[in-house]
Amino acid sequence: SIGAQNAFWGDIGAHTGEVSVEMLYDLGIRYVILGHSERRAMGETDVLINKKIKAALSAGLTPIVCIGEVARDDGHEYFNVVKTQIKECLKGISKNLVSNIIVAYEPVWAISSTPNRRDAAPADCLEMSIFIKKVLSDLSSPQIAGETRIIYGGSVTERDAGEFLQCGGIDGLLAGKTSLDTKKFVEIAKIAENLK
């Protein structure tokens, strides 16, 4: 399947420079990344992401919704940050459609382009995966939360992909910079395939 990195939330019309979800669908694209940390850094809000998710779902696309904290604090405020992102991004979306969304946990502090970044561990991912499932369960139901896929996207490499997939409580990976290197990306795909 083919995915897009962003989409416009509005209807088809005179929106020069924007790519609508209908245009993506007509091109055979079936997934779209929404709310990526780089888009959020440019000012994209949870309210706008919510509009994009609704548009993507109505067009038959599967949204890959990125959420994640900028920093980890000793007071564990990062849980509230992620909870707020999930609640705001999914506001007004039918409970039955929640499992049609893929949630990508993207801790900004672990992304390669973040100044003073540090590596995330599979334990960090597992902790947040459990928390995300709890928030989704509270918003919809335990069954729907269990059916919703969670993937990890925090500068995963071919060296740690297997560990994240086995110990991170996730269903897949959202490779960033590593996906630009064909050999490394293929290696990650092979690791994932071998763990099926």
C-alpha positions in Angstrom: 0.0 0.0 0.0 1.0 3.6 -0.5 0.8 6.3 2.1 1.0 10.1 2.0 2.8 12.4 4.5 0.0 14.9 4.9 -3.4 15.9 3.6 -5.7 18.9 3.5 -8.9 18.7 5.5 -11.2 20.7 3.3 -13.5 19.6 0.5 -12.5 19.5 -3.2 -12.4 23.1 -4.5 -10.1 26.1 -5.1 -7.5 25.4 -2.4 -4.3 26.0 -4.4 -1.3 24.2 -3.1 -3.3 21.8 -0.9 -3.8 18.1 -1.6 -7.3 16.8 -0.6 -8.0 13.4 0.9 -10.1 12.7 -2.2 -7.2 13.4 -4.5 -5.0 11.0 -2.4 -7.7 8.3 -2.6 -8.1 8.7 -6.3 -4.3 8.2 -6.7 -4.6 4.8 -5.0 -3.2 6.0 -1.7 -4.7 4.3 1.3 -2.8 5.7 4.4 -2.0 9.2 5.4 0.3 10.5 8.2 -1.3 13.3 10.2 0.0 15.3 13.1 3.7 14.5 12.5 5.9 16.3 15.0 7.5 18.3 12.2 4.0 19.5 11.1 3.2 20.3 14.8 6.4 22.3 15.0 5.1 24.4 12.1 2.0 25.3 14.1 -0.4 22.4 13.3 -2.8 22.0 16.2 -4.8 19.1 17.6 -7.9 20.9 16.3 -6.6 21.0 12.7 -5.4 17.4 13.0 -8.9 16.4 14.1 -10.4 18.0 10.9 -7.8 16.1 8.8 -8.6 12.8 10.6 -12.3 13.2 10.0 -11.7 14.1 6.3 -9.4 11.1 5.8 -11.8 8.6 7.4 -14.7 10.0 5.2 -12.6 9.5 2.1 -11.7 5.9 3.0 -8.1 6.6 4.0 -6.5 5.1 7.1 -5.1 8.0 9.2 -1.7 7.4 10.9 -2.0 9.9 13.8 1.2 11.0 15.4 1.2 11.8 19.0 4.0 12.3 21.5 5.6 14.5 24.1 8.4 17.0 23.5 10.2 16.1 26.7 10.0 13.6 29.6 9.6 15.3 33.0 10.1 14.0 36.5 6.5 14.9 37.4 5.2 12.7 34.5 3.3 15.6 32.9 4.1 13.9 29.6 1.2 11.5 30.2 -1.2 14.5 30.3 0.3 15.9 27.1 -0.3 12.6 25.2 -3.8 12.1 26.7 -4.8 15.6 25.6 -3.4 15.0 22.1 -5.4 11.8 21.8 -8.6 13.3 23.2 -8.4 16.5 21.0 -7.4 14.7 17.9 -10.3 12.1 18.2 -12.9 14.6 19.4 -16.3 13.9 17.6 -15.1 10.8 15.9 -17.4 7.8 16.2 -16.2 5.2 18.7 -16.7 2.6 16.0 -14.2 4.4 13.7 -11.4 4.6 16.3 -10.0 1.2 15.4 -9.7 2.4 11.8 -7.0 4.8 13.0 -3.4 3.9 13.5 -1.7 5.7 16.4 2.0 6.5 16.0 3.8 7.2 19.2 6.5 9.6 18.3 8.4 10.9 21.3 9.9 14.2 20.0 12.8 14.0 22.4 14.0 10.8 20.7 13.8 12.0 17.1 17.1 12.4 15.3 16.5 16.0 14.3 15.7 17.1 17.9 18.6 19.1 19.6 20.0 17.2 22.6 18.0 14.2 21.7 18.4 10.9 23.5 17.5 7.4 22.6 14.2 6.0 23.7 14.2 2.4 25.0 11.5 -0.2 24.3 10.5 0.2 27.9 9.6 3.8 27.2 7.5 2.7 24.3 5.8 -0.1 26.2 4.9 2.3 29.0 3.3 4.7 26.5 1.7 2.0 24.5 -0.2 0.7 27.6 -1.2 4.3 28.5 -2.4 5.0 24.9 -4.6 1.8 25.0 -6.0 2.9 28.4 -6.9 6.4 27.0 -8.4 4.8 23.9 -10.4 2.4 26.0 -11.8 5.2 28.1 -12.8 7.1 24.9 -14.3 4.1 23.1 -14.3 0.6 24.7 -11.7 -2.0 25.7 -12.4 -4.0 22.6 -12.0 -1.1 20.2 -8.8 0.0 22.0 -7.5 -3.6 21.6 -8.2 -3.5 17.9 -6.5 -0.1 17.4 -2.9 -0.5 16.1 -0.1 1.4 17.8 3.2 1.9 16.0 6.4 3.5 17.2 8.3 6.3 15.4 11.2 7.7 17.4 14.3 7.3 15.2 14.1 3.6 15.0 17.0 1.9 13.3 17.9 -1.5 11.9 19.8 -2.0 15.2 16.9 -1.6 17.6 13.8 -2.4 15.4 13.6 -6.0 16.6 13.8 -5.0 20.2 11.0 -2.3 19.8 8.8 -4.8 17.9 9.3 -7.6 20.5 9.4 -5.5 23.8 7.7 -2.2 23.0 4.0 -3.2 23.0 3.5 -2.0 19.4 2.1 -3.3 16.2 4.7 -1.8 13.8 7.2 1.0 13.1 7.1 4.4 11.5 10.6 4.7 10.2 11.8 8.2 9.6 15.3 9.1 8.6 16.3 5.4 8.3 13.7 5.0 5.6 15.8 7.2 3.3 18.5 4.6 3.3 17.3 1.7 1.2 19.6 -0.9 2.7 18.7 0.1 6.3 15.0 0.3 5.5 15.0 -3.1 3.8 16.8 -4.5 6.9 14.0 -3.1 9.1 11.4 -4.7 6.9 13.1 -8.0 7.0 13.3 -7.9 10.8 9.6 -7.1 11.0 8.8 -9.9 8.6 10.8 -12.5 10.5 9.0 -11.6 13.7 5.5 -12.3 12.3 
